[in-house]
Amino acid sequence: MKSLVEKLLLIALMASALAVPQARSQPEEAPAAPSPASATNDTDLLLKNFLLLQDQLRTTQRAMEQGREQAQTDARRTEELMAARLNLIEQTLNARRTEEITSLQQSTRTVIIIASIITVAGLLAVVFAGLVQVRAMTRLSEVSQQLRTALPVPQLEAGGNALLLNHSSVEKFNANLLGALDRLQKRLEEIEAAASSTQTTTNGHKQVAAPAPINPQMTTILGKGQALLNLDKAEEALDQFDEALRLEPRNIEAWIKRGTALERLQRVDEAIVAYDQAIAVDASTATAYLFKAGVYNRQKKYAEALQCYEKALSAQQKSRTQTARA
């Protein structure tokens, strides 16, 4: 700053030095001897110019200092504004990051809660299904015991061993039950062959074919079909039973034997339909319910099998009540 002032003073002195010769050049045209008064005036004028220049330099220096202070103030203000803006941006970013973290935590908590609810619901469903299955098996065992105790003595001798439940193995019970049904069917056929024309009772309910068929052709067709079924020729036996049903559509024995043949052919749904047809002809036919229950039992549909066993027991009890009244 001092060098600048010195330069300005030097320029002012040079300007004043140039001004003196110009003032002196004018008397050359009219040369005259300089007087002491004019010399004094020139000196005073030079001093005034110097003082004026000094004042101007001070004014300029003061203005420059004020400008510098103003610039520093503006710079400081700008710096403060920038710092305030940066702080505001930082606070905004921190707030947004906090919101995102909070939202992420809430989402994670929600997902964990939903997963826990689904897991608990699944466990409850598994436990409930297990309890239902255990209850169904218990009721199935009770109904089977009632059926075993309700069977007549000849039938107990024929199929009692097969109807005994093995509580430690459900599969063994299924096999025994199917064996009992086969023996029951053979016993019914023996009774039917020995009977003349009167109605006989088996298992406390009506014989599969209520009155013995009078039509000799029907008897022949059913016998042939049963023989083919015993020889494991289920397809040919099914044709014979269909022929019998064409002759007599409401023959219960034909429907039941048709269902048995369909079971041998692994056509389970059609076998169930055949047993339903036999039940539709005579709802008191316990044998059809037993065969249908056996199908459901092999399919592990224990609830449906239990219903069929209960209906068979109910039909048997009704039949025995009617027989006692007669």
C-alpha positions as CSV (number, residue, x, y, z in Angstrom):
1,M,0.0,0.0,0.0
2,K,2.9,2.4,0.8
3,S,4.6,1.7,-2.5
4,L,1.3,2.7,-4.2
5,V,1.2,5.9,-2.3
6,E,4.9,6.7,-3.1
7,K,4.1,6.1,-6.8
8,L,1.2,8.4,-6.7
9,L,3.3,11.1,-5.0
10,L,6.0,10.7,-7.6
11,I,3.4,11.1,-10.4
12,A,2.1,14.3,-8.7
13,L,5.6,15.8,-8.4
14,M,6.3,15.1,-12.0
15,A,3.0,16.7,-13.0
16,S,3.8,19.8,-10.9
17,A,7.3,20.0,-12.4
18,L,5.7,19.9,-15.9
19,A,3.3,22.6,-14.9
20,V,6.1,25.1,-13.9
21,P,7.9,25.1,-17.3
22,Q,4.5,25.6,-19.0
23,A,3.9,28.7,-16.8
24,R,7.4,29.9,-17.6
25,S,7.0,29.4,-21.4
26,Q,4.4,32.1,-21.7
27,P,6.8,35.0,-20.7
28,E,9.2,34.0,-23.5
29,E,6.8,35.5,-26.0
30,A,7.0,38.7,-24.0
31,P,10.2,38.3,-22.2
32,A,10.4,40.1,-19.0
33,A,12.5,39.7,-16.0
34,P,11.0,37.5,-13.3
35,S,10.1,39.3,-10.2
36,P,10.4,38.0,-6.6
37,A,6.6,38.1,-6.2
38,S,6.0,35.8,-9.1
39,A,8.5,33.3,-7.8
40,T,6.8,33.3,-4.4
41,N,3.5,32.8,-6.1
42,D,4.8,29.8,-8.0
43,T,6.2,28.3,-4.8
44,D,2.8,28.8,-3.1
45,L,1.0,27.3,-6.0
46,L,3.3,24.3,-6.0
47,L,2.8,23.9,-2.3
48,K,-0.9,24.1,-2.7
49,N,-0.9,21.6,-5.4
50,F,1.2,19.3,-3.3
51,L,-1.1,19.7,-0.3
52,L,-4.1,19.1,-2.6
53,L,-2.5,16.1,-4.1
54,Q,-1.7,14.8,-0.6
55,D,-5.3,15.2,0.5
56,Q,-6.4,13.4,-2.6
57,L,-4.0,10.6,-1.9
58,R,-5.3,10.3,1.7
59,T,-8.8,10.4,0.5
60,T,-8.0,7.7,-2.1
61,Q,-6.1,5.7,0.6
62,R,-9.1,6.0,2.9
63,A,-11.5,5.0,0.2
64,M,-9.3,2.0,-0.6
65,E,-9.2,1.0,3.0
66,Q,-13.0,1.3,3.2
67,G,-13.3,-0.8,0.1
68,R,-11.0,-3.4,1.5
69,E,-13.0,-3.4,4.8
70,Q,-16.2,-3.6,2.8
71,A,-14.8,-6.5,0.8
72,Q,-13.7,-8.3,3.9
73,T,-17.2,-7.8,5.4
74,D,-18.8,-9.0,2.3
75,A,-16.5,-12.0,2.2
76,R,-17.2,-12.8,5.8
77,R,-20.9,-12.5,5.3
78,T,-20.7,-14.7,2.2
79,E,-18.7,-17.2,4.2
80,E,-21.3,-17.2,6.9
81,L,-24.1,-17.6,4.4
82,M,-22.3,-20.5,2.8
83,A,-21.6,-22.1,6.2
84,A,-25.3,-21.7,7.1
85,R,-26.4,-23.2,3.8
86,L,-24.0,-26.1,4.2
87,N,-25.3,-26.7,7.8
88,L,-28.9,-26.6,6.5
89,I,-28.0,-29.1,3.7
90,E,-26.2,-31.4,6.2
91,Q,-29.2,-31.3,8.6
92,T,-31.6,-32.0,5.8
93,L,-29.4,-35.0,4.7
94,N,-29.2,-36.3,8.2
95,A,-32.9,-36.0,8.7
96,R,-33.6,-37.8,5.4
97,R,-31.1,-40.5,6.3
98,T,-32.8,-40.9,9.7
99,E,-36.2,-41.2,8.1
100,E,-34.9,-43.8,5.7
101,I,-33.3,-45.8,8.5
102,T,-36.5,-45.6,10.5
103,S,-38.6,-46.7,7.5
104,L,-36.2,-49.6,6.9
105,Q,-36.5,-50.7,10.5
106,Q,-40.3,-50.5,10.4
107,S,-40.4,-52.6,7.2
108,T,-38.0,-55.2,8.7
109,R,-40.1,-55.3,11.8
110,T,-43.3,-55.8,9.8
111,V,-41.7,-58.5,7.7
112,I,-40.5,-60.3,10.8
113,I,-44.0,-60.1,12.4
114,I,-45.7,-61.4,9.3
115,A,-43.2,-64.3,9.0
116,S,-43.7,-65.1,12.7
117,I,-47.5,-65.1,12.3
118,I,-47.3,-67.3,9.2
119,T,-45.0,-69.7,11.0
120,V,-47.2,-69.9,14.1
121,A,-50.3,-70.4,11.9
122,G,-48.5,-73.2,10.0
123,L,-47.5,-74.9,13.3
124,L,-51.0,-74.6,14.6
125,A,-52.4,-76.1,11.4
126,V,-50.0,-79.0,11.6
127,V,-50.9,-79.6,15.2
128,F,-54.6,-79.4,14.5
129,A,-54.3,-81.8,11.6
130,G,-52.5,-84.2,13.8
131,L,-55.1,-84.0,16.5
132,V,-57.9,-84.5,13.9
133,Q,-56.2,-87.5,12.5
134,V,-55.6,-89.0,15.9
135,R,-59.2,-88.4,16.8
136,A,-60.4,-89.9,13.6
137,M,-58.3,-93.0,14.1
138,T,-59.6,-93.3,17.7
139,R,-63.2,-93.1,16.5
140,L,-62.4,-95.5,13.7
141,S,-61.1,-98.0,16.3
142,E,-64.1,-97.6,18.5
143,V,-66.5,-98.1,15.6
144,S,-64.6,-101.2,14.5
145,Q,-64.8,-102.6,18.0
146,Q,-68.5,-102.0,18.0
147,L,-68.9,-103.7,14.6
148,R,-66.8,-106.6,15.8
149,T,-68.9,-107.1,18.9
150,A,-72.1,-106.7,16.9
151,L,-71.4,-109.3,14.3
152,P,-73.2,-112.7,14.7
153,V,-71.2,-115.7,15.9
154,P,-70.9,-117.3,12.4
155,Q,-69.5,-114.1,11.0
156,L,-67.2,-113.7,13.9
157,E,-65.8,-117.2,13.2
158,A,-65.4,-116.3,9.5
159,G,-63.9,-112.8,9.8
160,G,-63.3,-112.0,13.5
161,N,-59.6,-112.5,13.3
162,A,-59.4,-110.0,10.4
163,L,-61.5,-107.3,12.2
164,L,-59.3,-107.2,15.3
165,L,-57.5,-103.9,15.4
166,N,-53.8,-103.6,15.9
167,H,-53.5,-100.2,17.6
168,S,-49.8,-100.0,16.9
169,S,-50.1,-100.3,13.1
170,V,-52.8,-98.7,11.0
171,E,-51.7,-100.5,7.8
172,K,-52.1,-103.9,9.5
173,F,-55.6,-102.9,10.5
174,N,-56.4,-102.0,6.9
175,A,-55.2,-105.4,5.7
176,N,-57.2,-107.2,8.3
177,L,-60.3,-105.2,7.5
178,L,-60.1,-106.0,3.8
179,G,-59.6,-109.7,4.6
180,A,-62.7,-109.6,6.8
181,L,-64.7,-108.0,4.0
182,D,-63.6,-110.7,1.5
183,R,-64.6,-113.4,4.0
184,L,-67.8,-111.6,4.6
185,Q,-68.6,-111.6,0.9
186,K,-67.8,-115.3,0.6
187,R,-70.0,-116.1,3.5
188,L,-72.9,-114.1,2.0
189,E,-72.5,-116.1,-1.3
190,E,-72.6,-119.3,0.6
191,I,-75.7,-118.3,2.5
192,E,-77.3,-117.1,-0.8
193,A,-76.6,-120.4,-2.5
194,A,-78.0,-122.3,0.4
195,A,-81.1,-120.2,0.7
196,S,-84.2,-121.1,-1.3
197,S,-86.3,-118.0,-1.8
198,T,-86.6,-116.5,1.6
199,Q,-84.8,-113.4,2.8
200,T,-81.7,-114.1,4.9
201,T,-79.7,-111.9,7.2
202,T,-75.9,-111.4,7.4
203,N,-74.1,-109.1,9.8
204,G,-77.4,-108.1,11.2
205,H,-78.6,-106.5,7.9
206,K,-80.2,-107.7,4.7
207,Q,-78.4,-109.9,2.3
208,V,-76.6,-108.0,-0.5
209,A,-79.2,-109.1,-3.0
210,A,-82.3,-108.8,-0.9
211,P,-84.5,-111.5,-2.4
212,A,-82.6,-114.2,-4.2
213,P,-82.8,-113.5,-7.9
214,I,-85.5,-115.6,-9.6
215,N,-84.0,-115.0,-13.0
216,P,-81.7,-117.9,-13.7
217,Q,-79.8,-115.9,-16.2
218,M,-79.0,-113.3,-13.6
219,T,-77.7,-116.0,-11.2
220,T,-75.5,-117.4,-13.9
221,I,-74.1,-114.1,-14.9
222,L,-73.3,-113.1,-11.4
223,G,-71.7,-116.5,-10.7
224,K,-69.6,-116.3,-13.8
225,G,-68.5,-112.8,-12.9
226,Q,-67.5,-113.8,-9.4
227,A,-65.6,-116.8,-10.7
228,L,-63.7,-114.5,-13.1
229,L,-63.0,-112.1,-10.3
230,N,-61.6,-114.9,-8.1
231,L,-59.3,-115.7,-11.0
232,D,-58.1,-112.1,-11.0
233,K,-59.7,-111.4,-14.4
234,A,-61.3,-108.2,-13.2
235,E,-61.9,-106.7,-16.7
236,E,-63.9,-109.7,-17.9
237,A,-65.7,-109.9,-14.5
238,L,-66.7,-106.2,-14.9
239,D,-68.2,-107.0,-18.3
240,Q,-70.3,-109.7,-16.7
241,F,-71.5,-107.4,-13.9
242,D,-72.4,-104.7,-16.4
243,E,-74.4,-107.3,-18.3
244,A,-76.2,-108.2,-15.1
245,L,-77.0,-104.5,-14.4
246,R,-78.4,-104.2,-17.9
247,L,-80.8,-107.0,-17.1
248,E,-81.6,-105.7,-13.6
249,P,-80.4,-102.1,-12.9
250,R,-81.6,-102.2,-9.2
251,N,-79.7,-105.4,-8.3
252,I,-77.7,-104.5,-5.2
253,E,-75.4,-107.5,-5.4
254,A,-74.4,-106.6,-9.0
255,W,-73.6,-103.0,-8.0
256,I,-71.4,-104.2,-5.1
257,K,-69.6,-106.8,-7.2
258,R,-69.1,-104.2,-9.9
259,G,-67.5,-101.9,-7.4
260,T,-65.2,-104.7,-6.3
261,A,-64.1,-105.4,-9.9
262,L,-63.4,-101.7,-10.3
263,E,-61.3,-101.7,-7.2
264,R,-59.2,-104.5,-8.6
265,L,-58.7,-102.4,-11.8
266,Q,-57.6,-99.4,-9.6
267,R,-60.6,-97.3,-10.8
268,V,-61.4,-96.2,-7.3
269,D,-63.7,-93.3,-8.1
270,E,-65.9,-95.5,-10.3
271,A,-66.0,-98.1,-7.5
272,I,-67.2,-95.5,-5.0
273,V,-69.9,-94.5,-7.5
274,A,-71.0,-98.2,-7.8
275,Y,-71.2,-98.5,-4.0
276,D,-73.3,-95.3,-3.9
277,Q,-75.6,-96.8,-6.5
278,A,-76.1,-99.9,-4.2
279,I,-76.8,-97.6,-1.3
280,A,-79.3,-95.6,-3.4
281,V,-81.2,-98.8,-4.1
282,D,-81.3,-99.8,-0.5
283,A,-80.0,-97.4,2.2
284,S,-80.0,-100.2,4.8
285,T,-77.4,-102.2,3.0
286,A,-74.5,-102.2,5.5
287,T,-72.2,-104.2,3.1
288,A,-72.1,-101.4,0.6
289,Y,-71.1,-99.0,3.4
290,L,-68.4,-101.4,4.5
291,F,-66.9,-101.8,1.1
292,K,-67.0,-98.0,0.6
293,A,-65.3,-97.5,3.9
294,G,-62.6,-99.9,2.9
295,V,-61.9,-97.8,-0.2
296,Y,-61.6,-94.6,1.8
297,N,-59.5,-96.3,4.3
298,R,-56.9,-97.4,1.7
299,Q,-56.9,-93.9,0.4
300,K,-56.1,-92.7,4.0
301,K,-59.3,-90.7,4.0
302,Y,-60.1,-91.6,7.6
303,A,-62.8,-89.1,8.2
304,E,-64.9,-90.4,5.2
305,A,-64.1,-94.0,6.2
306,L,-65.3,-93.3,9.7
307,Q,-68.6,-91.9,8.5
308,C,-69.2,-95.0,6.3
309,Y,-68.5,-97.3,9.3
310,E,-70.9,-95.3,11.4
311,K,-73.6,-95.6,8.7
312,A,-72.9,-99.3,8.4
313,L,-73.3,-99.8,12.2
314,S,-76.5,-97.7,12.2
315,A,-77.9,-99.7,9.2
316,Q,-77.0,-102.9,11.0
317,Q,-78.7,-101.8,14.2
318,K,-81.9,-100.7,12.4
319,S,-82.0,-104.1,10.6
320,R,-81.6,-106.0,13.8
321,T,-84.4,-103.9,15.4
322,Q,-86.7,-104.6,12.5
323,T,-85.9,-108.3,12.7
324,A,-86.6,-108.4,16.4
325,R,-89.9,-106.7,15.9
326,A,-90.9,-109.1,13.1
